[in-house]
Amino acid sequence: MKKWLINAREGATAQSTIPSVLAAVMAFGASGFNIWMALLGILGVKCAHLAMNLIDDYHDYRADMLQDRMGVVRQGFKAYTAKYPYLTDGSATVKDLGLAIAAFTAVALVCGGAVFVFRTVQNGFLGADGSVWMLVCVALAAFLGWFYSAPPIKFCYWGAGEAVIGIIFGPLLMIGMSYAAAGTLVPQIGILSIPVGLLVMNILYTHSFIDEKGDKASGKITLAGLIPSVGGKLAVAAVLNFLPFVIVIAAVVAGWVHPAYLAVFLALPRAIWLFNSLIAFTRGEEPPVKKWLGPMGNWEAIKAGGLSWYLSRWFTARNLITLYCIIIALVRIILIFV
């Protein structure tokens, strides 16, 4: 289990786990809130994400993406080459991978099925608070997640991958969790799921921005790859990094959320550093990594392995959404009890 959690990039599931926990916290206090349904929902989302990561590895392996990226490195360019190492080093087979995908998917289905039955018995299937809405969210997320890298659609191969992931781990995940945890859509969850989705999207866009050559060599056209100019790429990065803060301001002005949620601006320095680091990347520069950017794993080993150029930005994008969601959750808890 530990090996397959590592293979499935459990460390990268913050982009699903944190929004799930946030939605559960936001739903706390609603009349239909049930802690067990919330916990089952969080576990189910996490296992579904782990399965999706492994499915992505399978399709990348079948497309021989690693060899394409190694070709880019041999030409003297940077490309992320830590792809499905458990398959290339022989520690696991494609059959093992299939079994792991099936296991994670099975746990996700059991968790989701239990929540669905509970909410159907409580609220019925149809209606404003019916379990049909949870089913719709799950079905759309499953469709988008499977065809993210699977043929014939392969969203991530024609520039739609970032938007697909933003939709899955933003609005679909948080609205679905609202129905799972509380049996209804908590309005604030719907509003705040949009900036959360943008910040999840930002993780993938940051990846594609700095790994554009590797992606192109693999035949993958990312959102960054669709934009011809450096200025255009940076403009999109600015939107993804800063619009989530603007949305909160607009929501406060409109009276949709409490002014205390402006505390998310404590996460703004990370967004500024990340955006500036992308500007530096276009100049061939590497900005110093600061402690306030958040955890960076085994940083000395990362530097020794020559991946600091990639992981400093990836970790910062992940840590940005983590802090953003934690602040919102803490504000919600304080508002409940104050």
C-alpha angles and dihedrals in degrees: 000000000000091000093051093046086057093045090050090053096244088180089065094056091086086095089065103028097050095050089045092053090044092053090049091051091047090050093052110111095032112126094246097044114138119183094206093053089048092052092046089050093052092048092047093051092049093050091046089053092050090051091049091052091053092046088054089051090051094054092043090051092050089051090049090232094165094063090051090053093047087056089057091051091050088056089059099257129121118255133162106250103172091107123148093329092174089066097044095047093049096241090122137022131220087255090055088050091052092051091049091050090050092049096051091043091050092054090048091051093048092051093045092045092053092050091046093052092047094050093043091054091046102040105014125239101275133041136065092304098029122133088245089086092057089049091051092052092048094046093050092046091049092049094048093042095051096046093043087097104355123101142279094032103025096178093192091058097063105040101273099096096095094050091047093053091045091054094045097048096034121041099004095048098042096042090047090049090050090059092043096050101034107014091238142061109270102211095220090056090056091051097045093044088075098063089040089054090050091052091049088050087050091062091059094040091053088051093050093044094059097033099045095124092051092049093048091050088055092052091251117137110201129187089262089051091055092058111079101198131062089225091055092050090051091047090057090047089053091052093050094046100043109024091075088064093046090052091056090051090051092047091051093048090049090051094241095122135024117268088240088077087074083084086089085084086081084077093053096093089063091052091049092049092048093050092047090048090058090052088050090050091058087056094048092250131132116212117215115265113241127210092232089065088080135242117343102183118236093349098180091053090047091054091046089052092053095242100112092102089061106031097046088065096037092051091047092052089050093045090049094060091040093056092041091055095042091054092050091048092050091049090051092051092049092048091051094056101032 
